[in-house]
Amino acid sequence: MSQVRLEQITKSFGTVTVIPPLDLEIADREFVVLVGPSGCGKTTTLRMIAGLETASSGTIRIGDRDVTELRPGLRNCSMVFQNYALYPHMTVAENIGYGMKVRGTPRAEIDKAVTEAARILNLGSYLARKPSALSGGQRQRVAIGRAIVRQPDVFLFDEPLSNLDAKLRVEMRTEIKLLHRRLQTTAVYVTHDQVEAMTMADRVVVMNQGRIEQAADPITLYEAPTNLFVAAFIGAPSMNFLEGRIDRGESGLVFRGEGDVAVAIPAVRSGPLEGVIGQPVVLGIRPEHTMITDPGAPTVTLQVRDIEPLGPHTLALGKVGSASFTAQVPANAPVAPENSISVPIDTSKVHFFLKSTGFAIR
């Protein structure tokens, strides 16, 4: 079993605490992605698991072992770095097998492991080349191959795709996920790219200022964010937010925002909102949930400042009142900058958050 457990882990640099007490359990063979903005503590957390950073307090367990005080080489983790960290004077085969060589593994065993890793990663025809003769994607596969031959309990990935171009990143995302399924090993992956996190993870851990804001499968994060931070971070383009309050109208509850914004709330969504009538709330709606054809849907008026044609659809960017707002409209919609358009709201997809705490109202 190679589950990873962080129990009340903290990290401080001098008087600055970057990771307040943090608890996280990663199941055996699970692919978990730590995601969040720069400086949120995700890489520091990964490096504490690897043993490259010392935890200020708390316990780190891998399987049944307490590895909190163990040096990195004794934790049986393999780490793939952002910058590949290959030896430029060595061939691909030598880079992959170097860790085994320094541990005194017999030559025949090294050759067998290198050949198998090269087969898995389609590197067989590159084994005699040096890193300078490889593309970025090929170098990343060599770095992964070096991790594979160690047969670790846990794979650790520190933003391994950030140096690749957009097309290659998509290809490598698929390769890493397929590799995880083939090897059936626990993996912890760090990225600042929420699309990367959503497409790769069994479970996504959203971090902010050293804290875990929410840990859930990608669909749950998208459909049921626990607070404003997660709602804003997950999804591209980001969720729109309108500030206002809940009032009781003639036909039920109504969200009223700045200017003439009035969104009737369906009865099936009204229950949790009964307790916050009159209080400041935030309505959240994703851009993709504004492209509906229901003639009875409530609308908001968007002052368009720019458009972004994306092929299947177009994004209209502007303001609803003083709030920034992005709407998704049909590709052939007659929308142009400086236009004022009526944007429908899919009330079955709206989210409500209490402004005072930022937490979702459910």
Solvent accessible surface area in square Angstrom, and as a share of the most:
residue,aa,sasa,rsa
1,M,171,0.76
2,S,12,0.08
3,Q,33,0.15
4,V,0,0.00
5,R,63,0.23
6,L,4,0.02
7,E,59,0.27
8,Q,96,0.43
9,I,1,0.00
10,T,18,0.11
11,K,18,0.08
12,S,39,0.25
13,F,102,0.42
14,G,75,0.72
15,T,142,0.82
16,V,92,0.53
17,T,77,0.45
18,V,46,0.27
19,I,0,0.00
20,P,36,0.23
21,P,87,0.54
22,L,6,0.03
23,D,81,0.42
24,L,13,0.06
25,E,106,0.48
26,I,0,0.00
27,A,52,0.40
28,D,41,0.21
29,R,134,0.49
30,E,27,0.12
31,F,1,0.00
32,V,0,0.00
33,V,0,0.00
34,L,1,0.00
35,V,0,0.00
36,G,0,0.00
37,P,48,0.30
38,S,106,0.68
39,G,79,0.76
40,C,3,0.02
41,G,11,0.11
42,K,9,0.04
43,T,44,0.26
44,T,27,0.16
45,T,1,0.00
46,L,0,0.00
47,R,74,0.27
48,M,1,0.01
49,I,0,0.00
50,A,7,0.05
51,G,16,0.15
52,L,69,0.34
53,E,40,0.18
54,T,94,0.55
55,A,15,0.11
56,S,63,0.40
57,S,56,0.36
58,G,30,0.29
59,T,30,0.18
60,I,2,0.01
61,R,72,0.26
62,I,3,0.02
63,G,4,0.04
64,D,132,0.68
65,R,92,0.33
66,D,77,0.40
67,V,0,0.00
68,T,18,0.10
69,E,153,0.69
70,L,59,0.29
71,R,152,0.55
72,P,54,0.34
73,G,43,0.41
74,L,92,0.46
75,R,8,0.03
76,N,48,0.25
77,C,10,0.06
78,S,2,0.01
79,M,28,0.12
80,V,0,0.00
81,F,62,0.26
82,Q,74,0.33
83,N,103,0.53
84,Y,23,0.09
85,A,49,0.38
86,L,25,0.13
87,Y,83,0.32
88,P,99,0.62
89,H,122,0.54
90,M,27,0.12
91,T,30,0.17
92,V,0,0.00
93,A,31,0.24
94,E,86,0.39
95,N,0,0.00
96,I,0,0.00
97,G,4,0.04
98,Y,67,0.26
99,G,18,0.17
100,M,12,0.05
101,K,126,0.54
102,V,95,0.55
103,R,129,0.47
104,G,61,0.59
105,T,28,0.16
106,P,85,0.53
107,R,155,0.56
108,A,80,0.62
109,E,93,0.42
110,I,9,0.05
111,D,63,0.32
112,K,156,0.66
113,A,23,0.18
114,V,10,0.05
115,T,83,0.49
116,E,75,0.34
117,A,1,0.01
118,A,2,0.02
119,R,149,0.54
120,I,21,0.11
121,L,11,0.06
122,N,113,0.58
123,L,0,0.00
124,G,48,0.46
125,S,98,0.63
126,Y,46,0.17
127,L,43,0.22
128,A,91,0.71
129,R,108,0.39
130,K,95,0.40
131,P,10,0.07
132,S,97,0.63
133,A,59,0.46
134,L,11,0.05
135,S,57,0.37
136,G,26,0.25
137,G,1,0.01
138,Q,31,0.14
139,R,77,0.28
140,Q,0,0.00
141,R,30,0.11
142,V,1,0.00
143,A,1,0.01
144,I,2,0.01
145,G,0,0.00
146,R,43,0.16
147,A,4,0.03
148,I,17,0.09
149,V,12,0.07
150,R,71,0.26
151,Q,156,0.69
152,P,12,0.08
153,D,45,0.23
154,V,0,0.00
155,F,11,0.05
156,L,0,0.00
157,F,5,0.02
158,D,18,0.09
159,E,27,0.12
160,P,0,0.00
161,L,0,0.00
162,S,32,0.21
163,N,85,0.44
164,L,15,0.08
165,D,90,0.47
166,A,79,0.61
167,K,147,0.62
168,L,40,0.20
169,R,42,0.15
170,V,76,0.44
171,E,76,0.34
172,M,1,0.00
173,R,38,0.14
174,T,74,0.43
175,E,60,0.27
176,I,3,0.01
177,K,26,0.11
178,L,81,0.40
179,L,8,0.04
180,H,20,0.09
181,R,138,0.50
182,R,131,0.48
183,L,50,0.25
184,Q,87,0.39
185,T,19,0.11
186,T,0,0.00
187,A,2,0.01
188,V,0,0.00
189,Y,0,0.00
190,V,0,0.00
191,T,2,0.01
192,H,85,0.38
193,D,36,0.19
194,Q,25,0.11
195,V,61,0.35
196,E,2,0.01
197,A,0,0.00
198,M,41,0.18
199,T,80,0.47
200,M,2,0.01
201,A,11,0.09
202,D,67,0.35
203,R,51,0.19
204,V,0,0.00
205,V,0,0.00
206,V,0,0.00
207,M,1,0.01
208,N,27,0.14
209,Q,123,0.55
210,G,1,0.01
211,R,115,0.42
212,I,51,0.26
213,E,38,0.17
214,Q,27,0.12
215,A,40,0.31
216,A,15,0.11
217,D,62,0.32
218,P,19,0.12
219,I,108,0.55
220,T,51,0.29
221,L,0,0.00
222,Y,51,0.20
223,E,106,0.48
224,A,33,0.26
225,P,0,0.00
226,T,36,0.21
227,N,13,0.07
228,L,46,0.23
229,F,55,0.23
230,V,0,0.00
231,A,0,0.00
232,A,41,0.32
233,F,40,0.17
234,I,0,0.00
235,G,12,0.12
236,A,70,0.54
237,P,46,0.29
238,S,54,0.35
239,M,8,0.04
240,N,7,0.04
241,F,52,0.22
242,L,7,0.03
243,E,96,0.43
244,G,21,0.20
245,R,113,0.41
246,I,0,0.00
247,D,28,0.15
248,R,149,0.55
249,G,22,0.21
250,E,188,0.84
251,S,121,0.78
252,G,31,0.29
253,L,4,0.02
254,V,22,0.12
255,F,0,0.00
256,R,91,0.33
257,G,16,0.15
258,E,95,0.43
259,G,77,0.74
260,D,120,0.62
261,V,10,0.05
262,A,42,0.33
263,V,1,0.00
264,A,61,0.47
265,I,12,0.06
266,P,41,0.26
267,A,94,0.73
268,V,136,0.78
269,R,69,0.25
270,S,15,0.10
271,G,52,0.50
272,P,62,0.39
273,L,3,0.02
274,E,78,0.35
275,G,62,0.59
276,V,16,0.09
277,I,58,0.30
278,G,47,0.46
279,Q,76,0.34
280,P,81,0.51
281,V,0,0.00
282,V,7,0.04
283,L,0,0.00
284,G,0,0.00
285,I,0,0.00
286,R,1,0.00
287,P,0,0.00
288,E,56,0.25
289,H,31,0.14
290,T,3,0.02
291,M,76,0.34
292,I,48,0.24
293,T,135,0.79
294,D,81,0.42
295,P,140,0.88
296,G,66,0.64
297,A,15,0.12
298,P,31,0.20
299,T,65,0.38
300,V,5,0.03
301,T,57,0.33
302,L,0,0.00
303,Q,90,0.40
304,V,3,0.02
305,R,156,0.57
306,D,74,0.38
307,I,50,0.25
308,E,71,0.32
309,P,98,0.62
310,L,92,0.46
311,G,55,0.53
312,P,114,0.72
313,H,43,0.19
314,T,11,0.06
315,L,9,0.05
316,A,0,0.00
317,L,53,0.26
318,G,8,0.08
319,K,48,0.21
320,V,6,0.03
321,G,49,0.47
322,S,80,0.52
323,A,26,0.20
324,S,79,0.51
325,F,3,0.01
326,T,21,0.12
327,A,0,0.00
328,Q,22,0.10
329,V,17,0.09
330,P,67,0.42
331,A,56,0.43
332,N,137,0.70
333,A,29,0.22
334,P,131,0.82
335,V,20,0.12
336,A,43,0.33
337,P,57,0.36
338,E,152,0.68
339,N,52,0.27
340,S,67,0.43
341,I,30,0.15
342,S,77,0.50
343,V,3,0.02
344,P,31,0.19
345,I,1,0.01
346,D,29,0.15
347,T,22,0.13
348,S,74,0.48
349,K,90,0.38
350,V,3,0.02
351,H,28,0.13
352,F,8,0.03
353,F,1,0.00
354,L,39,0.19
355,K,99,0.42
356,S,99,0.64
357,T,80,0.46
358,G,9,0.09
359,F,117,0.49
360,A,25,0.20
361,I,29,0.15
362,R,159,0.58
